[in-house]
């Protein structure tokens, strides 16, 4: 095998890696979206049930607020982790390396 053939073969593998990487990234995004939606549904259903229990028990001190609030903060953090952050790019890595080399 000549050098140019070897280089072309290496480029073909790189292209395949890039496609696989894009596919895996797409799978992660779909999984993150589905997981988040599942958590939102659970949040709504369970907290609605807690409010019904609170109402049936005389509707005194609104204790479900603790669960709704804490779980809501966790849900916001989950959203931020799944959708709020932008993905790391090569430019980000290069900028960080340049910053530490100075």
C-alpha positions as CSV (number, residue, x, y, z in Angstrom):
1,X,0.0,0.0,0.0
2,X,1.4,3.4,-1.0
3,X,1.5,6.4,1.3
4,X,-1.4,8.3,-0.5
5,X,-3.6,5.2,-0.2
6,X,-2.9,4.9,3.5
7,X,-3.6,8.6,4.0
8,X,-6.9,8.3,2.1
9,X,-7.9,5.2,4.1
10,X,-7.1,7.1,7.4
11,X,-9.3,10.0,6.2
12,X,-12.1,7.5,5.4
13,X,-11.9,6.3,9.0
14,X,-11.9,9.8,10.3
15,X,-15.1,10.5,8.3
16,X,-16.7,7.4,9.8
17,X,-15.7,8.5,13.3
18,X,-17.2,11.9,12.7
19,X,-20.5,10.4,11.5
20,X,-20.6,8.0,14.5
21,X,-19.8,10.9,16.8
22,X,-22.7,13.0,15.3
23,X,-25.1,10.0,15.6
24,X,-24.1,9.4,19.3
25,X,-24.5,13.1,20.0
26,X,-28.0,13.0,18.4
27,X,-28.9,10.0,20.5
28,X,-27.8,11.7,23.7
29,X,-29.9,14.8,22.8
30,X,-33.0,12.6,22.2
31,X,-32.4,10.7,25.4
32,X,-31.9,13.9,27.4
33,X,-35.2,15.3,25.9
34,X,-37.1,12.2,26.7
35,X,-35.7,12.0,30.3
36,X,-36.5,15.6,30.9
37,X,-40.1,15.2,29.7
38,X,-40.5,12.1,31.8
39,X,-39.3,14.0,34.9
40,X,-41.7,16.9,34.1
41,X,-44.7,14.5,33.8
42,X,-43.7,12.8,37.1
43,X,-43.3,16.3,38.7
44,X,-46.8,17.4,37.6
45,X,-48.6,14.1,38.5
46,X,-47.0,13.5,41.9
47,X,-47.3,17.1,43.0
48,X,-51.0,17.2,41.9
49,X,-51.5,14.0,44.0
50,X,-49.8,15.7,47.0
51,X,-52.1,18.7,46.6
52,X,-55.1,16.5,46.5
53,X,-53.9,14.7,49.7
54,X,-53.3,18.1,51.3
55,X,-56.8,19.2,50.3
56,X,-58.5,16.0,51.6
57,X,-56.7,16.4,54.9
58,X,-58.2,19.8,55.7
59,X,-56.0,22.2,53.6
60,X,-54.1,23.6,56.6
61,X,-50.5,24.5,56.3
62,X,-49.5,24.1,52.6
63,X,-46.8,21.5,53.2
64,X,-46.6,20.4,49.5
65,X,-44.9,23.7,48.8
66,X,-41.6,22.2,50.2
67,X,-41.7,19.3,47.8
68,X,-42.9,21.4,44.9
69,X,-40.2,24.0,45.5
70,X,-37.2,21.7,46.1
71,X,-38.2,19.4,43.2
72,X,-38.8,22.4,41.0
73,X,-35.2,23.6,41.6
74,X,-33.9,20.2,40.8
75,X,-36.0,20.2,37.6
76,X,-34.6,23.6,36.6
77,X,-31.0,22.2,37.1
78,X,-31.9,19.2,35.0
79,X,-33.2,21.5,32.2
80,X,-30.0,23.5,32.4
81,X,-27.8,20.4,32.3
82,X,-29.8,19.0,29.3
83,X,-30.6,22.1,27.2
84,X,-29.2,25.3,28.7
85,X,-25.5,24.7,28.2
86,X,-24.0,24.9,24.8
87,X,-21.7,22.0,23.8
88,X,-18.0,22.3,24.1
89,X,-16.2,23.1,20.9
90,X,-12.7,22.9,19.6
91,X,-12.6,26.7,19.8
92,X,-13.4,26.6,23.6
93,X,-10.6,24.1,24.1
94,X,-8.1,26.1,22.1
95,X,-9.0,29.3,24.0
96,X,-8.5,27.5,27.3
97,X,-5.2,26.2,26.2
98,X,-4.0,29.6,25.0
99,X,-5.2,31.2,28.3
100,X,-3.0,28.8,30.3
101,X,0.0,29.2,28.1
102,X,0.4,32.9,28.8
